Amino acid sequence: MGVVSDGKKAYRLLKKALVSRAAVQRVRRRLAAQGPHPQGHYRIAVYFADGAVNMYQMRQWYRPLAELAKRWPVVVLSRSATGAERLIEEDAPPVAFVPTVRDLERFIAEQDIRIVLYVNQNTRNFQMFRYGRRWHVFINHGESDKMYMTTNQYKAYDYALIAGQAARDRLSRTLWDYDLDTRTIEIGRPQADHYSGTLPYTPDERMVVLYAPTWEGDRPSAHYGSIASHGETLVSALLATGRHRVIYRPHPRSGVVNDEYGAAHRRILTAIDQANAADPRAQHVYDDGPELGWQLAAADVAVVDISAMVYDRLAAGKPLLITRPSDERASIDTTGYLSACEWLTVDGATRIVAEVERVAADDEAVARLRTWVQHYFGDTAPGAATAKFHGAIEQLMHKWDEWHARDAGARASDQDGGDGADEDDD
């Protein structure tokens, strides 16, 4: 059995290597056709070491970065061939494919990059930290109360752009000796100023329910996913009423760790297809597209797991239910919004129709949402978060100028002092 297992592993590794090599060749051809990047052009880089599977972390930043690039040119430093290929295909900023450290060094040497932005905590971020005389800034890929949001890795960055007061409170409770006032800047959620997409159905009298579960997680403390515990039950019940329209938007990594979780996901897809075949007017939606926005705005009620989707929906100020993890080992921070949210337990999923109708009609719950929106995101008026984001970048650019001038002055002083010493020796 050991020989067979080793053989399968070797085959998977070889297959992965061949796929990666083919992707590298395609990326290099496409970038060569676009021509070289202009030297000394870019001021801001987004460092992205992940492959295509984690593109959701980049996509939500495309439009805010495009707006930012009107003033400060932006480039994505992509370390993975599959990630670079997807970035080229999509509406991303310009891409520099830098798979090796030598490629990275060469590109950095040709540009005037003053700020490097990071959307995740990939371990390869450490390879970029070696380059000083520029700000390394964590911008994350969402706002949530997951333990990921309080990792000690925040300390590795010069600065972190955070959503609002809730993030400050969360970090202050967790991180030792971390100067929040100096190293964090509040920007709200600029992605909310760029929600996009068109409805893939014709609105009617049906109540629209968004079910947006996260993936199963790779350790017990992160077992937030509900597809296997809640999902099949609640989707089946909503599909059966004839009064509801389901928008099913699962995390793109659903099923990558747990085969049964992936199987439950596929059964939900089958149920949606069968419901649409039985009643084409239902127009239930399986949404795996890159655009996020129309789902949050269109749904009368959202059912989400503990993930950034809680806070994406929270910013919309509309009713939501949050699935209570079935694994008691899952880490839940109940000091923030989760202390006052509307939970949906595994048993509650069997009563999903009554639950969604209850929260949709509860004016007090909606009013509480508005209070929490302010706590998490501050001013959510159109354009307010974008202005904060640009203001934060401008502040860091000014700081770069100050340090650059200080360095230049120190070097000039050292040079003058050295020349004087030589004259005395003569």
C-alpha positions in Angstrom: 0.0 0.0 0.0 2.9 2.3 0.8 4.3 1.9 -2.7 1.0 2.6 -4.3 0.4 5.7 -2.2 3.9 7.0 -3.0 3.3 6.3 -6.7 0.0 8.3 -6.6 1.8 11.2 -4.8 4.5 11.2 -7.4 2.0 11.2 -10.2 0.1 14.2 -8.6 3.3 16.1 -8.2 4.4 15.5 -11.7 1.0 16.5 -13.0 1.1 19.6 -11.0 4.6 20.5 -12.2 3.5 20.0 -15.9 0.4 22.2 -15.4 2.5 24.9 -13.7 5.2 24.8 -16.5 2.5 25.1 -19.2 1.0 28.1 -17.3 4.4 29.7 -17.0 4.9 29.5 -20.7 1.4 30.9 -21.5 1.9 33.8 -19.0 5.3 34.7 -20.5 4.0 34.7 -24.0 1.0 36.9 -23.1 3.1 39.4 -21.2 5.7 39.5 -24.0 2.9 40.3 -26.4 1.9 43.3 -24.2 5.4 44.7 -24.3 7.7 45.7 -21.4 6.6 47.7 -18.4 7.8 51.3 -18.6 10.8 51.8 -16.3 10.4 53.9 -13.2 6.6 54.1 -13.7 5.0 52.3 -10.8 4.7 53.8 -7.3 2.5 51.2 -5.7 2.7 47.4 -5.9 0.3 44.7 -4.8 2.2 41.6 -3.8 0.2 38.4 -4.6 2.0 35.1 -4.2 -1.1 32.9 -4.5 -2.5 30.9 -7.4 -5.9 31.0 -9.1 -7.7 29.3 -6.2 -7.3 32.4 -4.1 -8.2 35.0 -6.7 -11.2 36.1 -4.6 -8.7 37.9 -2.4 -7.6 40.1 -5.2 -10.8 40.6 -7.2 -12.5 42.8 -4.6 -9.6 45.2 -4.9 -9.6 45.6 -8.7 -11.8 48.6 -8.9 -10.5 50.5 -5.8 -7.0 50.0 -7.2 -8.0 51.1 -10.7 -9.3 54.3 -9.1 -6.1 54.7 -7.0 -4.0 54.2 -10.2 -5.4 57.4 -11.7 -3.0 59.2 -9.3 -0.4 56.6 -8.4 0.4 53.9 -11.0 -0.3 50.4 -9.6 1.2 47.0 -10.6 0.6 43.5 -9.2 3.7 41.5 -8.4 2.4 37.9 -9.1 4.6 35.0 -8.0 2.4 32.2 -9.2 1.8 31.3 -12.8 -1.9 30.3 -12.4 -2.5 33.5 -10.4 -0.7 35.7 -13.0 -2.7 34.0 -15.8 -6.0 34.8 -14.1 -5.0 38.3 -13.3 -4.1 38.9 -17.0 -7.5 37.5 -18.0 -9.5 39.6 -15.6 -9.9 43.3 -14.9 -6.8 43.5 -12.7 -4.1 46.2 -12.7 -1.0 45.6 -14.8 0.8 42.4 -13.9 4.5 41.7 -13.4 5.2 38.0 -13.3 8.0 37.5 -10.9 8.2 33.7 -10.0 11.7 33.8 -8.7 13.5 36.1 -6.3 15.8 37.1 -9.1 12.8 38.1 -11.2 11.5 40.1 -8.3 14.8 41.9 -7.6 15.1 42.8 -11.3 11.6 44.3 -11.5 12.0 46.2 -8.2 15.3 47.7 -9.4 13.6 49.0 -12.5 10.7 50.7 -10.7 10.1 53.5 -8.2 7.8 51.5 -5.9 7.2 53.3 -2.6 4.3 51.3 -1.1 3.7 47.5 -1.3 0.2 46.3 -0.5 -0.6 42.8 0.8 -4.1 41.2 0.6 -3.3 38.0 2.6 -0.7 36.4 4.9 1.0 34.1 2.4 4.3 32.9 3.9 6.1 34.1 0.7 5.2 37.7 1.7 8.4 37.3 3.9 10.5 37.3 0.7 9.2 40.8 -0.2 9.8 42.2 3.3 13.6 42.2 2.6 13.2 45.3 0.5 13.5 48.4 2.7 13.0 52.1 1.8 9.4 51.5 1.0 6.3 50.9 3.1 4.9 47.4 3.5 1.1 47.7 4.1 -1.4 45.0 5.0 -4.8 45.8 3.4 -6.4 42.3 3.8 -9.2 40.9 1.7 -12.2 41.5 3.9 -13.4 42.5 7.4 -14.5 39.9 9.9 -14.2 38.7 13.4 -12.4 35.5 12.5 -9.2 34.7 14.3 -7.3 35.5 11.1 -8.1 39.2 11.7 -6.0 39.3 14.9 -3.0 37.3 13.9 0.4 38.4 15.3 1.5 38.7 11.7 0.1 42.2 11.6 3.4 43.2 13.3 5.4 42.2 10.3 4.0 45.1 8.3 4.9 48.8 8.6 1.2 49.7 8.5 -2.2 48.1 8.3 -5.3 49.7 6.7 -8.3 48.6 8.8 -12.0 49.1 8.4 -12.9 50.9 11.5 -13.3 51.0 15.3 -14.3 47.3 15.5 -10.9 46.3 14.0 -9.1 48.6 16.4 -10.9 47.0 19.4 -10.2 43.5 18.1 -6.5 44.1 17.6 -6.0 46.0 20.9 -7.5 43.0 22.8 -5.2 40.5 21.1 -1.8 42.0 20.1 0.8 42.8 22.8 2.8 45.9 22.5 1.3 46.9 19.1 1.0 50.7 18.6 -2.4 50.9 17.0 -2.4 54.7 16.7 0.9 54.7 14.8 0.6 51.6 12.7 -3.1 51.4 11.7 -5.2 53.7 9.5 -9.0 53.4 9.2 -10.4 53.4 5.7 -13.8 51.8 6.0 -14.6 49.5 3.1 -13.7 51.1 -0.3 -14.9 48.0 -2.1 -18.4 49.0 -1.2 -18.1 52.1 -3.4 -17.6 49.8 -6.4 -20.2 47.0 -6.0 -20.8 45.6 -9.5 -22.8 43.1 -11.5 -26.3 42.8 -13.0 -29.1 40.6 -11.8 -29.1 37.2 -13.6 -32.9 36.9 -13.0 -36.0 38.9 -13.5 -37.3 40.3 -10.1 -40.8 39.3 -9.1 -42.7 38.7 -5.9 -40.4 36.0 -4.6 -38.3 36.6 -1.5 -34.6 36.4 -2.5 -32.4 34.6 -0.1 -28.6 34.7 -0.5 -26.8 31.7 1.0 -23.1 32.4 1.0 -21.2 29.8 3.0 -17.4 29.7 3.5 -15.1 26.7 3.0 -14.7 24.0 5.5 -11.4 25.3 7.0 -8.1 23.5 7.5 -8.2 23.2 11.3 -10.9 22.7 14.0 -10.6 26.3 15.2 -11.5 27.5 11.7 -14.4 25.0 11.0 -16.9 27.8 10.1 -18.2 26.2 6.9 -21.9 25.2 7.0 -22.5 23.5 3.6 -22.5 20.0 5.1 -24.2 20.9 8.4 -26.8 23.5 7.4 -26.6 24.0 3.7 -28.4 21.1 2.2 -31.2 21.3 4.7 -31.9 25.0 4.3 -31.5 25.1 0.5 -33.8 22.2 0.0 -36.4 23.8 2.2 -36.3 27.2 0.4 -36.3 25.6 -3.0 -39.5 23.7 -2.1 -41.7 26.7 -1.1 -42.3 28.2 -4.5 -42.1 31.6 -2.7 -38.3 32.0 -2.5 -35.5 32.5 -4.9 -32.1 31.1 -3.7 -28.8 32.7 -4.7 -26.1 30.2 -3.8 -22.6 31.7 -3.6 -20.2 29.3 -1.9 -16.5 30.0 -1.2 -14.4 29.0 -4.2 -12.3 26.7 -1.9 -15.3 24.7 -0.8 -14.4 21.0 -0.7 -10.6 21.4 -1.2 -9.9 19.8 2.2 -12.9 17.6 3.0 -14.4 15.4 0.3 -17.7 15.1 2.0 -18.0 18.9 2.2 -17.4 19.0 -1.5 -20.0 16.3 -2.1 -22.6 18.2 -0.2 -21.8 21.3 -2.3 -22.4 19.2 -5.5 -25.7 17.9 -4.2 -26.8 21.5 -3.6 -26.0 22.3 -7.2 -28.0 19.3 -8.4 -31.0 20.4 -6.2 -30.8 23.9 -7.7 -30.7 22.5 -11.3 -33.7 20.2 -10.6 -35.7 23.1 -9.0 -35.1 25.3 -12.0 -36.0 22.5 -14.4 -39.3 21.9 -12.5 -40.1 25.6 -12.5 -38.1 27.8 -14.9 -39.8 30.9 -13.4 -38.0 30.2 -10.1 -34.6 31.3 -11.5 -32.6 30.1 -8.6 -28.9 31.1 -9.0 -25.6 29.3 -8.5 -23.2 32.2 -8.4 -19.5 31.5 -8.9 -18.7 34.7 -10.7 -15.9 37.1 -9.9 -18.2 40.1 -9.2 -19.5 40.8 -5.8 -22.1 43.4 -5.0 -25.4 42.7 -6.8 -25.9 39.7 -4.5 -25.6 41.7 -1.4 -27.9 44.5 -2.6 -30.6 42.2 -4.2 -31.1 39.7 -1.4 -34.0 40.3 1.0 -32.2 38.1 3.6 -28.7 36.7 3.6 -27.5 33.5 5.3 -23.8 33.5 5.8 -21.1 31.7 7.7 -18.5 33.4 10.0 -16.4 35.0 7.3 -15.9 38.3 5.6 -19.3 37.8 4.0 -20.9 38.7 7.3 -19.4 42.1 7.1 -19.9 42.6 3.4 -23.6 42.0 4.0 -23.5 44.1 7.2 -22.4 47.1 5.2 -25.5 46.7 3.1 -27.6 47.2 6.2 -30.1 44.5 5.3 -31.3 41.4 7.3 -28.9 38.4 7.8 -28.6 35.2 9.6 -25.3 33.7 10.6 -24.8 30.0 10.8 -23.6 28.8 14.2 -20.7 26.3 13.6 -21.5 22.7 14.2 -18.0 22.1 15.5 -17.8 23.3 19.0 -14.0 23.8 18.6 -14.5 26.6 16.1 -13.2 29.9 17.5 -15.9 32.5 17.8 -15.2 36.1 18.8 -18.5 37.1 20.5 -17.2 40.5 21.6 -18.2 42.3 18.4 -21.2 42.0 16.1 -21.4 38.2 16.7 -22.5 39.0 20.3 -25.7 40.6 18.9 -26.3 38.8 15.6 -29.1 36.5 14.5 -27.7 32.9 14.8 -28.9 30.0 12.7 -28.1 26.7 14.5 -28.1 23.3 12.8 -31.6 22.6 14.2 -32.6 26.1 13.1 -31.8 25.2 9.5 -34.8 22.9 9.5 -37.0 26.0 10.2 -35.3 28.2 7.7 -38.5 29.4 6.0 -39.8 30.8 9.3 -36.4 32.2 10.2 -35.9 34.2 7.1 -39.4 35.6 7.2 -38.9 36.5 10.9 -35.7 38.5 10.4 -37.0 40.2 7.3 -39.9 41.6 9.3 -38.0 42.6 12.4 -37.5 46.4 12.4 -35.5 46.3 15.6 -33.0 43.9 14.1 -32.5 46.2 11.1 -32.0 49.2 13.5 -29.4 47.2 15.4 -27.6 46.5 12.1 -27.2 50.3 11.5 -25.5 50.7 14.8 -23.1 47.9 14.0 -22.4 49.2 10.5 -21.2 52.5 12.0 -19.0 50.6 14.5 -17.4 48.4 11.8 -17.1 50.8 8.9 -17.7 54.3 10.0 -19.2 56.6 7.4 -20.7 54.5 4.6 -22.0 57.3 2.5 -21.1 56.8 -1.2 -17.5 57.7 -1.8 -16.5 58.2 1.8 -14.4 55.0 2.1 -12.7 55.7 -1.2 -11.7 59.1 0.1 -10.3 57.6 3.3 -8.4 54.9 1.2 -6.8 57.6 -1.0 -6.1 59.7 2.1 -4.3 56.9 3.7 -2.1 56.3 0.7 -1.4 60.0 0.4 -0.3 60.0 4.0 2.1 57.2 3.4 3.5 58.8 0.3 4.2 62.0 2.4 5.9 59.8 5.0 8.0 58.2 2.2 9.0 61.6 1.0 10.1 62.6 4.5 12.2 59.5 5.0 13.7 59.7 1.5 14.7 63.3 2.1 16.2 62.3 5.5 18.2 59.5 3.9 19.4 61.7 1.2 20.5 64.3 3.8 22.3 61.7 5.9 24.2 60.4 2.9 25.2 63.9 1.8 26.4 64.6 5.4 28.4 61.4 5.5 30.0 62.2 2.1 30.9 65.7 3.2 32.4 64.4 6.4 34.4 61.9 4.5 35.8 64.5 2.1 36.8 66.8 5.0 38.7 63.9 6.7 40.6 63.2 3.5 41.6 66.9 3.2 42.9 66.9 6.8 44.9 63.8 6.1 46.5 65.4 3.1 
